[in-house]
């Protein structure tokens, strides 16, 4: 994410979802949204038409991902250019401390079961584990490949996609060790990952083959695959509506409904913007937040029913 300051708001109706583009000033000398040096945080429960920035967190070089631990009032930012995780106060948004981790930390995850934060070190083939309460480094798990996105089941299991190896790694979150490495074939280049706790299904987005690969989270068995758009990078699952979202850099979001008996039906392909591959999902409002670069302007597209 990058610096956000309100300039204008455009509302475009796009059935059956509504697209709201909130436009802000151009990125100053940067081309990638994730390369800006600071981050601004919108109100989490705002309606699309009411979205506005509430503050800035400076000095986050190469910011990639953000995780929050609400019970400790802390947020965690991966700063890929400084090989650190920056911890900040959720109320004041002031930085509290920096934790040195592996090379080029990218995705980040908070596991509520162990109260640990996982920073995925893209160039170290490892995950650094941080205690959310005090910010101390608990340990490092060697993953055997470069990690991308991760999810937790909240019951002592963490799952991490290995991009180039096209595998999902199953970690014992209490022992901090790898239990299994599950291949995602026929999918290749694994990036996005989401999870349904009720059905115990993992949804892995693979760029190679442009596939969503559905795994059994307990056995690692590939249940089925489904076609998605090109250059997938982020995924989310809406448990209330049983929807799986795959955000694709080609400018679309593939939306699948989780039907009964491990059947998945494509219900919608949302048009975003070419290059808009990252995505956030708010389970309270069911809105999707997609950053975009439209004509040199940093834009956040908000999609909601």
Number of C-alpha atoms within 10 A of each C-alpha: 22 25 23 25 17 13 10 11 17 12 14 11 11 14 11 11 15 18 25 22 23 23 21 18 15 17 18 10 9 13 14 15 22 21 20 22 19 18 21 17 17 14 12 10 12 11 13 21 13 11 17 18 15 12 17 18 20 15 14 23 21 26 29 22 21 21 19 21 19 12 10 13 15 22 24 30 28 30 28 26 16 19 21 25 31 24 24 20 18 17 9 11 19 16 19 13 14 19 16 15 26 21 19 23 34 25 24 25 23 26 22 17 14 15 16 23 27 29 33 33 29 21 16 19 20 23 27 24 23 23 16 27 14 11 20 14 16 13 13 19 16 15 22 14 20 21 31 27 27 26 20 21 18 15 14 16 20 23 24 29 32 28 21 15 18 27 26 28 22 24 21 15 23 13 9 18 14 17 13 15 20 20 20 27 17 14 20 22 23 32 26 29 28 24 25 19 15 8 13 13 20 26 25 32 38 32 24 17 18 22 26 30 23 24 23 15 23 11 11 20 14 18 13 15 20 16 14 25 22 20 23 31 23 24 28 23 25 20 15 9 10 13 19 25 28 32 32 31 21 17 20 24 29 22 22 22 18 20 11 8 7 11 11 19 13 15 12 16 17 22 15 22 19 14 17 26 25 21 22 15 18 13 13 10 14 16 21 21 20 22 24 25 19 16 8 15 16 24 26 24 23 25 22 17 12
